[in-house]
Amino acid sequence: MAKSNKPVVKDRKATEQYLLKTVEEMVTETGFGALGINAVAKRAGMSKNLIYRYFGSVDEMVARFIITKDYWTNIEITKAAEGQTEIDYLKSVLHGYIKQLRGDTLLRQILRWELSSKNEITDRVHEVREQWGLRLTGAISRVAGKSFDEAAGYATLFNAAVSYLLLVADNCDTTYIGFDISTDEGWEKLTKTFDLMIDVWLAGDKRITG
């Protein structure tokens, strides 16, 4: 991967973005194990003091990097967009996660690292993701006209299922109970199943009883 261009002027926002891009390059090339303050400063060509001044710690900088890549902490929290039904909105949220996670090997690498790690970085990321998750679930429950607990339950199941299946597809047999989770066709079938679950949930008793 080509190295990021170092900011020419003293611009805090540009410098922060440059440092976060440096972290991304290092994670992509060698994983999280090499992300010490000395290594990041050397790669970026900047002083450790600058990193401490802007981020407080290298852990906070890495957490910020992960948060910028995260789907859930960057999704627009809104009610159904103009021209969208409530069902379309809910499905678009789920479809967006499937699309992003399938297409971003770095994001899947981050998730694998989070699952195998317990430290200040993962604690910080979980804290931010949880805050955004609660806000997004609140928006979903309002759009769907359902309780917060119901919305949270569905969101948890969808997120866990998609994340698990895509991580499995990277490392194991790509067929999972008949679904080829390495192909567009397999994910189209799975997505239709997820969509049906949303339809049934929103329809409630009327759909279930006929």
C-alpha positions as CSV (number, residue, x, y, z in Angstrom):
1,M,0.0,0.0,0.0
2,A,1.3,3.5,-0.9
3,K,2.2,5.7,2.0
4,S,-0.2,8.6,2.8
5,N,1.0,12.1,1.8
6,K,2.2,13.9,4.9
7,P,0.3,17.2,5.5
8,V,2.3,20.2,4.3
9,V,0.7,22.8,6.5
10,K,-0.1,22.8,10.2
11,D,-3.7,21.7,10.1
12,R,-4.9,19.7,13.0
13,K,-7.7,18.0,11.2
14,A,-5.5,17.1,8.2
15,T,-2.8,15.8,10.5
16,E,-5.2,13.7,12.5
17,Q,-6.6,12.2,9.3
18,Y,-3.0,11.5,8.1
19,L,-2.2,9.7,11.3
20,L,-5.4,7.6,11.1
21,K,-4.5,6.7,7.6
22,T,-1.0,5.7,8.7
23,V,-2.6,3.4,11.3
24,E,-4.8,1.9,8.6
25,E,-1.8,1.3,6.4
26,M,0.1,-0.4,9.2
27,V,-2.9,-2.6,10.2
28,T,-3.4,-3.6,6.5
29,E,0.3,-4.6,6.1
30,T,1.2,-6.2,9.4
31,G,-1.9,-6.3,11.7
32,F,-2.4,-4.7,15.1
33,G,0.7,-6.1,16.8
34,A,3.0,-3.5,15.4
35,L,1.0,-0.4,16.5
36,G,3.2,1.0,19.2
37,I,3.7,4.7,19.6
38,N,7.3,4.5,18.4
39,A,6.4,2.6,15.3
40,V,3.4,4.8,14.4
41,A,5.5,8.0,14.9
42,K,8.3,6.7,12.8
43,R,6.0,5.6,10.0
44,A,4.2,8.9,10.0
45,G,7.4,10.9,10.3
46,M,6.0,12.8,13.3
47,S,6.9,13.2,16.9
48,K,5.3,11.1,19.6
49,N,4.4,14.3,21.4
50,L,2.2,15.3,18.5
51,I,0.3,12.0,18.7
52,Y,-0.1,12.4,22.4
53,R,-1.3,16.0,22.0
54,Y,-3.9,15.2,19.4
55,F,-5.1,11.8,20.6
56,G,-4.0,11.5,24.2
57,S,-2.6,8.0,23.7
58,V,-1.8,5.6,20.9
59,D,-4.7,3.4,22.1
60,E,-7.2,6.3,21.6
61,M,-5.8,6.9,18.2
62,V,-6.2,3.2,17.2
63,A,-9.7,3.3,18.7
64,R,-10.5,6.3,16.6
65,F,-9.3,4.5,13.5
66,I,-11.5,1.5,14.2
67,I,-14.5,3.8,14.8
68,T,-14.0,5.6,11.5
69,K,-14.2,2.2,9.7
70,D,-17.2,0.9,11.7
71,Y,-20.5,0.7,9.8
72,W,-22.8,1.2,12.8
73,T,-21.1,4.3,14.2
74,N,-21.1,6.0,10.8
75,I,-24.6,5.2,9.6
76,E,-27.0,8.2,9.4
77,I,-29.5,7.9,12.2
78,T,-32.8,9.1,10.7
79,K,-36.4,8.1,10.2
80,A,-37.4,6.7,6.9
81,A,-35.9,8.7,4.1
82,E,-38.2,10.5,1.6
83,G,-39.7,8.0,-0.7
84,Q,-38.9,5.1,1.5
85,T,-41.4,3.0,3.5
86,E,-40.6,1.9,7.0
87,I,-39.8,-1.5,5.7
88,D,-37.5,-0.2,3.0
89,Y,-35.6,1.9,5.5
90,L,-35.1,-1.1,7.9
91,K,-34.0,-3.3,5.0
92,S,-31.6,-0.7,3.7
93,V,-29.8,-0.5,7.0
94,L,-29.3,-4.3,7.0
95,H,-28.4,-4.4,3.3
96,G,-25.8,-1.7,3.8
97,Y,-24.1,-3.7,6.5
98,I,-23.9,-6.8,4.4
99,K,-22.6,-4.8,1.4
100,Q,-19.9,-3.0,3.4
101,L,-18.7,-6.0,5.4
102,R,-18.6,-8.3,2.3
103,G,-16.6,-5.7,0.3
104,D,-14.1,-4.6,3.0
105,T,-11.5,-7.1,4.0
106,L,-9.9,-4.6,6.4
107,L,-13.2,-4.3,8.3
108,R,-13.4,-8.0,8.7
109,Q,-9.8,-8.1,9.8
110,I,-10.7,-5.5,12.5
111,L,-13.6,-7.6,13.7
112,R,-11.5,-10.7,14.0
113,W,-8.9,-8.8,16.0
114,E,-11.7,-7.4,18.3
115,L,-13.0,-10.9,18.9
116,S,-9.6,-12.1,20.0
117,S,-8.6,-9.1,22.1
118,K,-9.6,-7.5,25.4
119,N,-7.9,-4.2,26.1
120,E,-8.4,-0.4,26.4
121,I,-8.8,-0.1,22.7
122,T,-11.6,-2.7,22.4
123,D,-13.3,-1.3,25.5
124,R,-13.3,2.2,24.0
125,V,-14.6,1.0,20.7
126,H,-17.4,-1.0,22.4
127,E,-18.4,2.0,24.4
128,V,-18.8,4.2,21.4
129,R,-20.5,1.5,19.3
130,E,-22.9,0.7,22.1
131,Q,-23.9,4.4,22.4
132,W,-24.5,4.6,18.7
133,G,-26.3,1.2,18.7
134,L,-28.7,2.4,21.3
135,R,-29.5,5.5,19.3
136,L,-29.9,3.6,16.1
137,T,-32.1,1.0,17.8
138,G,-34.2,3.8,19.2
139,A,-34.7,5.2,15.7
140,I,-35.5,1.8,14.3
141,S,-38.1,1.1,17.0
142,R,-39.8,4.4,16.3
143,V,-39.8,3.8,12.6
144,A,-41.1,0.3,13.0
145,G,-43.7,1.2,15.7
146,K,-42.3,-1.6,17.9
147,S,-40.8,-1.8,21.4
148,F,-37.1,-1.0,21.9
149,D,-36.5,-4.5,23.2
150,E,-37.9,-6.1,20.1
151,A,-35.9,-3.8,17.8
152,A,-32.8,-4.5,19.9
153,G,-33.3,-8.2,19.7
154,Y,-33.7,-8.2,15.9
155,A,-30.7,-5.9,15.4
156,T,-28.6,-8.1,17.6
157,L,-29.5,-11.3,15.7
158,F,-29.0,-9.7,12.3
159,N,-25.7,-8.1,13.2
160,A,-24.3,-11.3,14.8
161,A,-25.5,-13.6,12.0
162,V,-24.0,-11.4,9.2
163,S,-20.7,-10.8,11.0
164,Y,-20.3,-14.5,11.9
165,L,-21.1,-15.8,8.5
166,L,-18.7,-13.4,6.7
167,L,-15.9,-14.2,9.1
168,V,-16.5,-17.9,8.6
169,A,-16.4,-17.4,4.8
170,D,-12.9,-16.0,5.1
171,N,-11.4,-19.0,6.9
172,C,-13.6,-22.1,6.6
173,D,-15.7,-24.1,4.2
174,T,-17.9,-21.6,2.3
175,T,-21.1,-23.7,2.4
176,Y,-23.2,-23.1,5.5
177,I,-26.4,-25.3,5.8
178,G,-26.7,-25.2,2.0
179,F,-25.9,-21.5,1.5
180,D,-22.7,-20.7,-0.4
181,I,-21.6,-17.7,1.7
182,S,-18.8,-17.0,-0.7
183,T,-21.0,-16.0,-3.6
184,D,-23.4,-13.2,-4.5
185,E,-26.1,-15.8,-5.1
186,G,-25.7,-17.2,-1.7
187,W,-26.0,-13.8,-0.1
188,E,-29.0,-12.9,-2.2
189,K,-30.8,-15.9,-0.8
190,L,-29.7,-15.1,2.8
191,T,-30.8,-11.4,2.3
192,K,-34.2,-12.5,1.1
193,T,-34.5,-14.5,4.3
194,F,-33.5,-11.6,6.5
195,D,-36.0,-9.4,4.6
196,L,-38.8,-12.0,5.2
197,M,-38.0,-11.8,8.9
198,I,-38.4,-8.1,8.9
199,D,-41.7,-8.4,7.0
200,V,-43.0,-10.9,9.5
201,W,-41.8,-8.8,12.5
202,L,-43.5,-5.6,11.2
203,A,-46.7,-7.4,10.2
204,G,-46.9,-8.9,13.7
205,D,-49.8,-11.2,14.6
206,K,-51.7,-10.4,11.3
207,R,-49.0,-12.0,9.2
208,I,-48.4,-14.9,11.6
209,T,-52.1,-15.9,11.9
210,G,-52.9,-15.4,8.3
